[in-house]
Amino acid sequence: MEPILESVARMTRRQLFGRSATGLGLAAVASLLGDEMRAAEKPLGQPGLPGVPHHAPKADRVIYLWQGGGPSHLDLFDPKPTLEKYRLKDLPESVRGTTRLSTMTSGYTKWPAVPAIKPFKKWGKSGLEISTLLPYTCEIADDLCLVRSMNTEAVNHAPGVTFFLTGSQVPGRPSMGAWVTYGLGSMAADLPAFVVMTSSDKARSCGQLFYDYYWGSGFLPGKYQGTRFRAGGDPVPYLNNPQGVSPDARRKLLDGLQELNKQHLAEYGDPETDTRISQYEMAFKMQTSVPGLLDFRDEPKHILDMYGPQVHEPGTFARHCLIARRLVERGTRFVQLMHSGWDQHGNLYTQLETQCKDTDQPSAALVKDLKRLGLLDKTLVVWGGEFGRTPFGQGPAENPNGRDHFGRAFSLWMAGGGVKAGHAHGETDEWAWNIIKDPVHVHDHQATILHLLGIDHTRLTFRYQGRQFRLTDVHGTVARGVIA
């Protein structure tokens, strides 16, 4: 009797209902899972949901160049001569109002204006103004849609990143890449639809971590979560066959496992079983596709040089940018590169320029490379972080050496994928404190990305815990002004 009780104790709720003699389990599971079961029917490498895209897409893939820590828009993208005029003088209270700030500066009694640390210039035919700290980005000014009116409620890093990438400041929701691949499916049968790579500045000056829920699937079936490529060794653990195991033996073992998993799926309808089926098969195919993906011997020297010297160093942002291009070239739907080092609280005058040198050349090279290959029109490239930096200085009032987090107004750029080229969208006041034209909230940004992919953000939903969820929650308006 004891072994039977022990077996029952180990059963999941779905197993218990599934094995009930009355057959009630099957009906209960179908009712409980709802959309989850329907989503699980579609293996990776196949089309997405029926009826998606909802309208003609301008882009069919995304590369998100995430700049962790909060790049200073005041020093890079939003020139404000007034700050130079009022250097180290207090920003007026009438401008500051009751803006929420982090606890590091919310108690300040002095608010010394700090101008951009390097001059801005107009670039290209468009005359887009960008800092000389970004000489390579300046070269692609006519390809950029520079959004100067981003805003968020978040004032700290992890909630800010989570908000941008999942639509909520609280972890647990599906990431943007998961939503996109859930809706649109995969374009390649031998590579993941959603790939993530992380990197950091060499000094590791930014202490924030990259949590796996930044690319997680949340309550969507697990097969939609991002596949993280590691910097060193095998990009994906256990991808290679163990010593002494031939590809044929691996194939036979996999076929046997798949048959058992399919029987389990038919009996219980558990979507995570379907995830295992999909991921085992994907892992087998990646044994062939990934080595070719990471072999740069077919890249011309002038292309490698375009990405900069760090392209040859595993784990660098430059190398990841080239891998991102090779991924979308081979059909990966969503690539998320996450690079930290932009949190300049006390090292603005040293670290900001170093960080620009690490990321400027490869970011611009990626856009140029996609354009060269005819991929930019259908690939949306996004460059930005969780918020910007304060117009006032952080540190000693008489000699500030940093900037604090600032979400009320900041900048990011987009390129390709149906956005206006050589265009600046939105505007802040002369202090870069308040948005005075065309604000773009985080949810608006998400809605716009989905729209460019042919998705109506209000219709891409998933039922969970009794309600329909979506990436933009109950908010979001498409920023029509950025669309070509």
N, C-alpha and C positions, 0 to 999 in steps of 0.2 A: 504493500500500500504506500509506503514512504516514497519509493521511486516515482510513482505516479503523481503524488502531491508535489514532489520536487519539480517534475516536468511541467506541471500546471503553473507552478510559481514562476517559472522562467518564461512563460508565454507572455507575449505582448498583448495589448488589448485587441489588436487586429487579428492575431492568431486565435485568441479565444473565441471571438465572434465567428471567425472563418471556419472553425472546426465544430461549431455547434450543430447538433443533429437536425435541428429544425430548418436549417438554411437561412435563418434570420440574419446570420452574420454577413452574408453577401449584400443583402439589402441595406444593412446598417452601415457597412463600409462605404458602399456607393453613396449613401446620403451624407456621411461624414466627410468624405474626401471631395465630392463635387468636382469643381474645376481642377483640383489637384490631380485627380485620376485622368481627366481628359488631357491635361498638359503632359502627363507622363507617357501618353501613347505615342508621342512624336520623338523618335530618337534623334540624337545629334547628327548633323549632316543632312537634315531634311528641312523642308519649309516650316515656317512658324505657324502661328494660329490662323485658322480660317478667317478670311476677310482682312488680314493684315499683310501689307500696309493698307491703311484706310484711304489714302490718296497717293497720287504720283509722288514718289520720293525724289528729292534733289541729291541725297547722299545715300549710300548703302553700307557705309562702314565709318567707324569713328576711331581717332587716336586722341586720347586725352592726356596731355602733358601736364600732370599734376605737380604743382610747385609748392611743396609742403612748408608751412611756417608763416606764410603771408607776405608775398613780395610787395615792396614799397612802390605803389603806383605813383606816388609823388616824385620819386626819384627816377622812374622809368617811363611812365606813359601819360601823365597828366600834368603838364607844365603850369606852374602858378607863380608868375612874377611877383605877386603881392607878398608872398612869403619871404622873398628876398628883401623887399622894401621894409618889411616889419621884422627882420631877422632878430631873434631873441627877445622881441617884445611880446607881451601877452596877447593871445588870441582873444578877441572881444567876447564877453559873456553872451551877448546877443546872438553871436554866431554859434557858440557851443551849445547853448540851451541846456536840455536835460539828457543829452546823449549818454547812453549806457557805455561805460568803459570797463576795462578789466580792473581787478583789485590792485594791480600794480600802479595804476595812475589815477584811479577814480578819486583819491583823496588829495590830489595835488592842489596847491594854492597858486602856483605859477604855471603858465602855459606858454612857454617860449616858442615862437614860430621858428621852424627850421626849414630853410629852402632846400631845393634839390642839390645834391652834392656834386653833380656834373651838369653841364649845359644841355639844353634840348636844341634840336635842329629840325627843320622840315626836310622830308625825304621823298624821293620819287616824284612822279608826275602828280600824285595825289596831294603832296605837301603835308603828309601826316607827320605830326610832331612826336618824336621819340627821342629818348635820352641817348647821348653819345656813349653811355655805358653799354649799349647794345648795338655795336656796329654791324653785326651780321643780320640781326633782326631788322635794322634800318634798311638793309638791302632788299628785303621782301615787303617793304611798306605798302607797295601797290597791290599786294596779295592779301593784306590783313583787313579784318573788320575789328576795329579797336573799340571795345565797349567800356566807356568811362563812367558808367552809372550803375554798376553792380551794387547790391546792398543785401545785408544779412542781419539777422538778430543775434547770431552767435558772436561771442567775445573771447572764446577759448578754443584751442586747436582741435582737440578730438571732437567736440560737438560740432565745430564748424566744418570739419572734413566730412563727418558723418552726414550732416545736413546736405552738403553739396552732392555727395555721392549716393545717398539713400533717400533723401527727402524728409528725413527726421533727424533731430539732434540726439535722439535716443537710439542706441544700437538695436538691431533686430529686424529692420526692414530690408528688403532686397536691394542690392546695389543697382546703379543705373545700367551697368553692363549686363547684369542678370535680367533686368526688365527688357532690355533691347533684344537679347538673344531668346528670351521667352516669347516675345512677340514676333520676331522676324526669323528666328531659327538660325541655322548655320549655313555658311556659303562653302565650306570645305568639309570633306569627309575624313581627312587625315590630319587635321589640326583642330585644336579647340576653337570654339566660336568666340571665346572671351579669354584673353591672356593678360596677365599682370606682371610687371617687373618693377622692382624697387631699387633705389640707389640713394646715396647721401653724399654731401660734400666731404672732402677728404678729412677735414678737421672735425667732422661730426659735431659741429657747433650747435645744431638744432637737436634738442633732446627728445622730440616727439617720436613716438613709435608708429609703425604702420600696422594697424590691426587688421586681422583677416576679414572682419565684417565690412571693411571698406570695399571689398570685392565679393562679399558673400551673397548667397541666394535667399537669405532670410526664410520666409515661409513658402517661397517657391520651391519646386523640386530641386534637390541638390545638384542635378546635372547642369543647372544654369549658373552655378557659381564660377568665378574666375579661376583659371588655372595659373598658378604662380610659377614663373620660371625663376629658378635660383641663379645667383650670380656665378657661383663656382661649381665645378664638378658637373654631374649630370643635371641639366636644367630642371628635370622632373624626376623625383626619387623613384627608384625601382623600375625605371623605364627599360634598362638593358636586361637581357636574359642573365640569370645566374650562371656561373661557370659550369660548363658541362651540359647545359640545357640548350638544345638546338632550336632554331626557329620553328621547325616542324613539330617538335615536342611541345613547344610553347603553344602552338596553334591548336594541337589536339587537347591539351589541358584546358585552354580557353574555351574550346567548343563544348567540352564536358561541363564546365562551370556555367556557361551560358544556358545550356539545356536545363540544368537544375534551377537556375535563376528564373528562367521563363516559366517553368512549372510552378515555382513559388509565386511569381507574379500573377499567373492565371488563377491560383487558388486564393490569394489574399488581396490582390490589387494594391499592394504597397508600392507607391511611386519611388521609394528609395531603392527598391529592388530593380526597377527600371533604370535608375541612375547607375547602379553597379553594372548592369548589362551594357549601357552606353559607354561608361568610362573604361571598362575592361577592353572593349573593342577599340575605343579611341587610343588607349595606351599601346595596343598592339600595332596600330597603324602609325603612331608617332615614332615607333622604333625606326621606321624608314624615313619619315618626313622631317623629323627634328634635326638629325645630323646634317642633312642638306640645307636646312634653314640656317644653321649656325656656321656653315662653311662659307667663308667670304672669298674663297679663291676665285670665284667667278665675278667678283666686283672689280671694276677698273680702278687703278690707283688714284686717278683724279676724283673718283667718287668717294673713296675712303678718305682722301685728304680733305674733301669738302666737309666731312663730319668732324674733323679735328684729330689730333694725335691720340686722344683718349679712346677713340673707336677701337683700338687694338687691346684695350685693357678690360678684362671681364668685370662686370658689375658696375660699369660707369654709365652715366646718363647718355653719353655719346654713343656707346655701343648699343645701348637699348633703343636709341632712336633708329639706328640702322636696322636692327632686328624688327622693330615695329613696321618699318617700310616693307621688309621682306615678308612679314606676316600678312599684312593687308594685301600685298601682291599675290599671296597664295590663298587668299579667301577668308582670313580671320575677320570676324565681324567687328569686334570691339577690343581695342588695345589700350590698356591703362598703364602709363608710366608714372611712377610716383617717386619724386626726388625731393629730399629734405635739405634744409640749410638756409631758409629764408627768414628765420626768426631773429632779426637784428635788434635786440633790446639794448645792448651795450657795445656792439661792434659794427655799427652802421658804416663807419668810414673805412673799415678794413674788409669785413666779410662780404659786404654787398658787391663790391667790385669783383672779388674772387668768385662769388657765386654766379655772377653774370658771365664770367669767362668760362665757367664749367658748362653752362646751359645755353648760352646765346648762339654759339656756332652750330651745335648739333640741332637745335630747334629750327633754325633757319635752313640748315641743310636738308632736314626732313621735308620741309615745304617745297624747297627747290627740287628735290629728288622726286617727290610725288608728281610735281608739275612736269618734270622731264619725261616721266613714264606715262603721262596722260591719266594719272590716278587722282590728281587733286580735285578735279571736278566732282568726283563721286566719294571722296574721302573728306570728312569733316575733321579738322585739326583744331583742338582747343588747348590754350595755354593759360593757366591761372591757378590761384590758390584759394584758401578758405576765407580770407579777408585781406584788407590792405594794412597800411600803417598810419599812425596819427600824424597830422600836420604839425603838431607840437613835438618838442624833443623830450626824450626820456633820459633821466639821469640828472646831474647837477644843473640847476636852472641857468647858471652862468656859462656852462659848457656842456650841454647835453650831447650824448654820444650814441643815442639810439632812438628808436620809435616804438611805441606800443601797438598792440592790435587795434584795428579800426575797421568795423563792418558797416558803418553808415554810408560810406561811399568809397568805391575802389574800382580797379580796372582788371580786365582780362582781354585776350585776343582770340579770334577765331579765323580760320582760313579754309578756303575750298568749300566743298559740300553744299554749295548753294547760298553762301553768305555774300554780302556786298564786299567787294574788294576795294582797298584804298579808301576806307570809310571809317569815320569816327562816329560812334553812336552814343548819345547821351552827353550830359554836361554837368559839371559841379560848379559851385560858386567860386569866387576868387580865392577862398581859403581852402578849397578842396574838402570842405566839411559837409556841406549839404548838396543834395542833387537838385538841380533846377530844371532839368529837361530829360524826358524819356527814361525814368528809372527802370532798372531790370532787377527784380528780386531773384533769389535762388530758384524758387519754383518757376518763375518766368523763364529762366535760363534752361531748366530741365524741359519745360514744355516746348521751348524753341528747338532744342536738340532733337527731341522726339518728332516734332513737326517736320524738320528737315529730312528725317528718316522715313517720312510718310505715315507717321503714327499720330493719331489724335490722342493727346495725353489723357483726356477724360474717358476714353473708351478702352484703354489698355489697363484692365483691372484684374484682380484676383480675389476670390472670396476666401476670407480667413476669419475665424472666430466670429462668424455671424455678420460680417460686413464686407463690402467691396473695398479693397485697397488699391491705390495707384501710386506711382512714383511721386506725383505732385500733391499727394494727399487730397485736400478739397480746394486747392489753390491753383495758381498758375495761369498766366496769359502769354500767348506767343508774342515775342518781340518782333513784330512785323517789320520794324525799321532796319533790322539787320539782314533781312532776306533779300537776295537779289531778285 
